[in-house]
């Protein structure tokens, strides 16, 4: 990653940009007020990690979110990357890898047994990215819309 980018924890005033990123990533519109409420609540949760990459003008250009949970079939917390997004003009500059590396630093201090990630089948670039990072495809995920 170029030295003029830095990774930091997300803060409340990043919500507008992160809302835009998640809306674009999921290709849908969300209710902003509900999104902001969940985002604010999650900022205070120890088991939720939100990191952003910012450029030299302190603009957020990338985001990763990771949530931990206690599962009966694991002896320690299992964390899962929920969202990862890098602004189109900033892709292929190592920002995704830098966000991931910063996340690993945070997880090294947690009671973390494993890190998981899911991605939509159509996101072939994301699948290649995660495989390059050392993830293995060990499960199939099934979803039922409610």
GROMACS elastic network, one bead per residue, 0.5 to 0.9 nm:
[ bonds ]
;  ai    aj funct       b0    kb
    1     4     6  0.83158   500
    1     5     6  0.70655   500
    1     6     6  0.88275   500
    1    93     6  0.57667   500
    1    95     6  0.58709   500
    1    96     6  0.89428   500
    1    97     6  0.80325   500
    1    98     6  0.66749   500
    2     5     6  0.60301   500
    2     6     6  0.88543   500
    2    93     6  0.71295   500
    2    94     6  0.76657   500
    2    95     6  0.84781   500
    3     6     6  0.74196   500
    4    54     6  0.85448   500
    4    55     6  0.61241   500
    4    56     6  0.53455   500
    5    53     6  0.65423   500
    5    54     6  0.55860   500
    5    56     6  0.61829   500
    5    58     6  0.86443   500
    5    95     6  0.80053   500
    6    52     6  0.82769   500
    6    53     6  0.55768   500
    6    54     6  0.55391   500
    6    55     6  0.67735   500
    6    56     6  0.81904   500
    6    58     6  0.87869   500
    6    95     6  0.89794   500
    6    98     6  0.85889   500
    7    51     6  0.67360   500
    7    52     6  0.56261   500
    7    54     6  0.64269   500
    7    62     6  0.88950   500
    7    95     6  0.88328   500
    7    98     6  0.74161   500
    7    99     6  0.66502   500
    7   102     6  0.71465   500
    8    11     6  0.88912   500
    8    50     6  0.87256   500
    8    51     6  0.56712   500
    8    52     6  0.55929   500
    8    53     6  0.65617   500
    8    54     6  0.77895   500
    8   102     6  0.85153   500
    9    49     6  0.77527   500
    9    50     6  0.59083   500
    9    52     6  0.61016   500
    9    53     6  0.87877   500
   10    13     6  0.83325   500
   10    14     6  0.64037   500
   10    15     6  0.84986   500
   10    43     6  0.77925   500
   10    49     6  0.84439   500
   10    50     6  0.53539   500
   10    51     6  0.50427   500
   10    52     6  0.55720   500
   10    53     6  0.89220   500
   10    63     6  0.82609   500
   11    14     6  0.56364   500
   11    15     6  0.76394   500
   11    40     6  0.86319   500
   11    43     6  0.73075   500
   11    50     6  0.84062   500
   11    51     6  0.88199   500
   11    52     6  0.89828   500
   12    15     6  0.58954   500
   12    36     6  0.87863   500
   12    39     6  0.80233   500
   12    40     6  0.65107   500
   12    43     6  0.77122   500
   13    16     6  0.72402   500
   13    17     6  0.87352   500
   14    17     6  0.57353   500
   14    18     6  0.62193   500
   14    19     6  0.85732   500
   14    52     6  0.86106   500
   14    60     6  0.73126   500
   15    18     6  0.50941   500
   15    19     6  0.58285   500
   15    20     6  0.85097   500
   15    35     6  0.86166   500
   15    36     6  0.65840   500
   15    39     6  0.72454   500
   15    40     6  0.83970   500
   16    19     6  0.51184   500
   16    20     6  0.63367   500
   16    21     6  0.87612   500
   16    32     6  0.86425   500
   16    36     6  0.84253   500
   17    20     6  0.50504   500
   17    21     6  0.62117   500
   17    22     6  0.86999   500
   17    59     6  0.88524   500
   17    60     6  0.68715   500
   17    61     6  0.84599   500
   18    22     6  0.60752   500
   18    23     6  0.83900   500
   18    52     6  0.88661   500
   18    60     6  0.81842   500
   18    62     6  0.84842   500
   18    63     6  0.70367   500
   18    85     6  0.88781   500
   19    22     6  0.53084   500
   19    23     6  0.60400   500
   19    24     6  0.85353   500
   19    30     6  0.82398   500
   19    32     6  0.73583   500
   19    35     6  0.72718   500
   19    36     6  0.79945   500
   20    23     6  0.51653   500
   20    24     6  0.61337   500
   20    25     6  0.85194   500
   21    24     6  0.51950   500
   21    25     6  0.60192   500
   21    26     6  0.85739   500
   21    62     6  0.82481   500
   21    63     6  0.78664   500
   21    84     6  0.87295   500
   21    85     6  0.63505   500
   21    86     6  0.79277   500
   21    87     6  0.75252   500
   22    26     6  0.59800   500
   22    27     6  0.81641   500
   22    28     6  0.86543   500
   22    30     6  0.89380   500
   22    83     6  0.72490   500
   22    84     6  0.83927   500
   22    85     6  0.75260   500
   23    26     6  0.53003   500
   23    27     6  0.57081   500
   23    28     6  0.54265   500
   23    29     6  0.57448   500
   23    30     6  0.67177   500
   24    28     6  0.68498   500
   24    29     6  0.83917   500
   24    85     6  0.89311   500
   25    28     6  0.81207   500
   25    83     6  0.81163   500
   25    84     6  0.83232   500
   25    85     6  0.69583   500
   26    29     6  0.83414   500
   29    32     6  0.86220   500
   30    33     6  0.87700   500
   30    34     6  0.79641   500
   30    35     6  0.69359   500
   31    34     6  0.55026   500
   31    35     6  0.61259   500
   31    36     6  0.86313   500
   32    36     6  0.59488   500
   32    37     6  0.85058   500
   33    36     6  0.50943   500
   33    37     6  0.61839   500
   33    38     6  0.87325   500
   34    37     6  0.50982   500
   34    38     6  0.63004   500
   34    39     6  0.85193   500
   35    38     6  0.52465   500
   35    39     6  0.59958   500
   35    40     6  0.85297   500
   36    40     6  0.59752   500
   36    41     6  0.84414   500
   37    40     6  0.52156   500
   37    41     6  0.61438   500
   37    42     6  0.85822   500
   38    41     6  0.50875   500
   38    42     6  0.60398   500
   38    43     6  0.86169   500
   39    42     6  0.51495   500
   39    43     6  0.62540   500
   40    43     6  0.52330   500
   40    44     6  0.71155   500
   41    44     6  0.57360   500
   41    45     6  0.69997   500
   42    45     6  0.50926   500
   42    46     6  0.83601   500
   42    47     6  0.85771   500
   42    48     6  0.61937   500
   42    49     6  0.83584   500
   42    50     6  0.85589   500
   43    46     6  0.81247   500
   43    48     6  0.70476   500
   43    49     6  0.77036   500
   43    50     6  0.73143   500
   44    47     6  0.89712   500
   44    48     6  0.80092   500
   45    48     6  0.54707   500
   45    49     6  0.81761   500
   46    49     6  0.75037   500
   46    68     6  0.87190   500
   47    66     6  0.81899   500
   47    67     6  0.57676   500
   47    69     6  0.70818   500
   47    79     6  0.83410   500
   47   110     6  0.89322   500
   48    65     6  0.72975   500
   48    66     6  0.57750   500
   48    68     6  0.63337   500
   48    79     6  0.88431   500
   49    64     6  0.80119   500
   49    65     6  0.56386   500
   49    66     6  0.50865   500
   49    67     6  0.63759   500
   49    68     6  0.84866   500
   49   103     6  0.77356   500
   49   106     6  0.81335   500
   50    63     6  0.72825   500
   50    64     6  0.59173   500
   50    66     6  0.65794   500
   50    67     6  0.88064   500
   50   103     6  0.87256   500
   51    62     6  0.82877   500
   51    63     6  0.57557   500
   51    64     6  0.54101   500
   51    65     6  0.65198   500
   51    66     6  0.87965   500
   51    99     6  0.69328   500
   51   102     6  0.79526   500
   51   103     6  0.75065   500
   52    60     6  0.62830   500
   52    61     6  0.73253   500
   52    62     6  0.53912   500
   52    64     6  0.64969   500
   52    65     6  0.88502   500
   52    99     6  0.71609   500
   53    58     6  0.87568   500
   53    59     6  0.82256   500
   53    60     6  0.57220   500
   53    61     6  0.56176   500
   53    63     6  0.63240   500
   53    64     6  0.87853   500
   53    86     6  0.84273   500
   53    95     6  0.69380   500
   53    96     6  0.86884   500
   53    98     6  0.81651   500
   53    99     6  0.68406   500
   54    57     6  0.75473   500
   54    58     6  0.50962   500
   54    59     6  0.51063   500
   54    61     6  0.54987   500
   54    62     6  0.70209   500
   55    58     6  0.51836   500
   55    59     6  0.54969   500
   55    60     6  0.67030   500
   55    61     6  0.67065   500
   56    59     6  0.74168   500
   57    60     6  0.88950   500
   58    61     6  0.89106   500
   60    63     6  0.76728   500
   60    87     6  0.86170   500
   61    85     6  0.83501   500
   61    86     6  0.58732   500
   61    87     6  0.52824   500
   61    88     6  0.86995   500
   61    89     6  0.86761   500
   61    90     6  0.68056   500
   61    95     6  0.84864   500
   62    84     6  0.75497   500
   62    85     6  0.54912   500
   62    87     6  0.60393   500
   62    90     6  0.81652   500
   62    95     6  0.69676   500
   62    96     6  0.73546   500
   62    99     6  0.77895   500
   63    83     6  0.75114   500
   63    84     6  0.55266   500
   63    85     6  0.52840   500
   63    86     6  0.64535   500
   63    87     6  0.89086   500
   63    96     6  0.83501   500
   63    99     6  0.73224   500
   64    81     6  0.72061   500
   64    82     6  0.76040   500
   64    83     6  0.55570   500
   64    85     6  0.65625   500
   64    86     6  0.87722   500
   64    96     6  0.83584   500
   64    99     6  0.65315   500
   64   100     6  0.76651   500
   64   103     6  0.81165   500
   65    80     6  0.83987   500
   65    81     6  0.57548   500
   65    82     6  0.55139   500
   65    83     6  0.52252   500
   65    84     6  0.64830   500
   65   103     6  0.87705   500
   66    79     6  0.63795   500
   66    80     6  0.53391   500
   66    82     6  0.54985   500
   66    83     6  0.73449   500
   66    84     6  0.89696   500
   66   103     6  0.80773   500
   66   115     6  0.89499   500
   67    78     6  0.82876   500
   67    79     6  0.53556   500
   67    80     6  0.54458   500
   67    81     6  0.66020   500
   67    82     6  0.69617   500
   68    77     6  0.59991   500
   68    78     6  0.54456   500
   68    80     6  0.63965   500
   68    81     6  0.89894   500
   68   112     6  0.81115   500
   68   115     6  0.88312   500
   69    76     6  0.86987   500
   69    77     6  0.53754   500
   69    78     6  0.55344   500
   69    79     6  0.63794   500
   69    80     6  0.85533   500
   70    73     6  0.87963   500
   70    74     6  0.74093   500
   70    75     6  0.81915   500
   70    76     6  0.67015   500
   70    78     6  0.65151   500
   70    79     6  0.89763   500
   71    74     6  0.55205   500
   71    75     6  0.77821   500
   71    76     6  0.78665   500
   71    77     6  0.70282   500
   71    78     6  0.72367   500
   72    75     6  0.74610   500
   74    77     6  0.71070   500
   74    78     6  0.73800   500
   74   113     6  0.74819   500
   75    78     6  0.88970   500
   75   113     6  0.72395   500
   76   111     6  0.58979   500
   76   112     6  0.57156   500
   76   113     6  0.51545   500
   76   114     6  0.82822   500
   77   110     6  0.82238   500
   77   111     6  0.59050   500
   77   113     6  0.57025   500
   77   114     6  0.73879   500
   78   111     6  0.86327   500
   78   112     6  0.58745   500
   78   113     6  0.56744   500
   78   114     6  0.51784   500
   78   115     6  0.60897   500
   78   116     6  0.75041   500
   79   107     6  0.83749   500
   79   112     6  0.68623   500
   79   113     6  0.79570   500
   79   114     6  0.63054   500
   79   116     6  0.62009   500
   79   117     6  0.86073   500
   80   114     6  0.83239   500
   80   115     6  0.54572   500
   80   117     6  0.53633   500
   80   118     6  0.80876   500
   81    84     6  0.73346   500
   81   115     6  0.74109   500
   81   116     6  0.62894   500
   81   117     6  0.50117   500
   81   118     6  0.75415   500
   82   116     6  0.89893   500
   82   117     6  0.68848   500
   82   118     6  0.75655   500
   82   119     6  0.89504   500
   83   117     6  0.88881   500
   84    96     6  0.77634   500
   84    99     6  0.86441   500
   85    88     6  0.88618   500
   85    96     6  0.76831   500
   86    89     6  0.83165   500
   86    90     6  0.64531   500
   86    91     6  0.60346   500
   86    95     6  0.71148   500
   86    96     6  0.66739   500
   87    90     6  0.54236   500
   87    91     6  0.65225   500
   88    91     6  0.55424   500
   89    92     6  0.88434   500
   90    93     6  0.62486   500
   90    94     6  0.87578   500
   90    95     6  0.75023   500
   91    94     6  0.73848   500
   91    95     6  0.70277   500
   91    96     6  0.78351   500
   92    95     6  0.73938   500
   92    96     6  0.82037   500
   93    96     6  0.80541   500
   93    97     6  0.88949   500
   94    97     6  0.52646   500
   94    98     6  0.61291   500
   94    99     6  0.87000   500
   95    99     6  0.61334   500
   95   100     6  0.85375   500
   96    99     6  0.51421   500
   96   100     6  0.61948   500
   96   101     6  0.86135   500
   96   129     6  0.88318   500
   97   100     6  0.50121   500
   97   101     6  0.60635   500
   97   102     6  0.85964   500
   97   129     6  0.88524   500
   97   133     6  0.81513   500
   98   101     6  0.50071   500
   98   102     6  0.61497   500
   98   103     6  0.85106   500
   99   102     6  0.51895   500
   99   103     6  0.61804   500
   99   104     6  0.87329   500
  100   104     6  0.62624   500
  100   105     6  0.87688   500
  100   133     6  0.87101   500
  101   104     6  0.50811   500
  101   105     6  0.64167   500
  101   106     6  0.88860   500
  102   105     6  0.50936   500
  102   106     6  0.65094   500
  102   107     6  0.87819   500
  103   106     6  0.51389   500
  103   107     6  0.62160   500
  103   108     6  0.86482   500
  104   108     6  0.60569   500
  104   109     6  0.89042   500
  105   108     6  0.52112   500
  105   109     6  0.70674   500
  106   109     6  0.56035   500
  106   110     6  0.69010   500
  107   111     6  0.75756   500
  107   112     6  0.62962   500
  107   115     6  0.87409   500
  108   111     6  0.78079   500
  108   112     6  0.73412   500
  109   112     6  0.82004   500
  112   115     6  0.76227   500
  115   135     6  0.86838   500
  116   135     6  0.79705   500
  117   130     6  0.81692   500
  117   135     6  0.83485   500
  118   127     6  0.88197   500
  118   141     6  0.77308   500
  119   122     6  0.82817   500
  119   123     6  0.66641   500
  119   124     6  0.88080   500
  119   126     6  0.69641   500
  119   127     6  0.69033   500
  120   123     6  0.55280   500
  120   124     6  0.83262   500
  120   126     6  0.86074   500
  120   127     6  0.85742   500
  121   124     6  0.68013   500
  121   127     6  0.80807   500
  122   125     6  0.87384   500
  123   126     6  0.53721   500
  123   127     6  0.64371   500
  123   128     6  0.89171   500
  124   127     6  0.50404   500
  124   128     6  0.62897   500
  124   129     6  0.85831   500
  125   128     6  0.51815   500
  125   129     6  0.61313   500
  125   130     6  0.87673   500
  126   130     6  0.62373   500
  126   131     6  0.85828   500
  127   130     6  0.53385   500
  127   131     6  0.62111   500
  127   132     6  0.86610   500
  128   131     6  0.51326   500
  128   132     6  0.61560   500
  128   133     6  0.87043   500
  129   132     6  0.52279   500
  129   133     6  0.64532   500
  130   134     6  0.66249   500
  130   135     6  0.56227   500
  130   136     6  0.81471   500
  131   134     6  0.52286   500
  131   136     6  0.62862   500
  131   137     6  0.80177   500
  132   135     6  0.73054   500
  135   138     6  0.88900   500
  136   139     6  0.89497   500
  137   140     6  0.80959   500
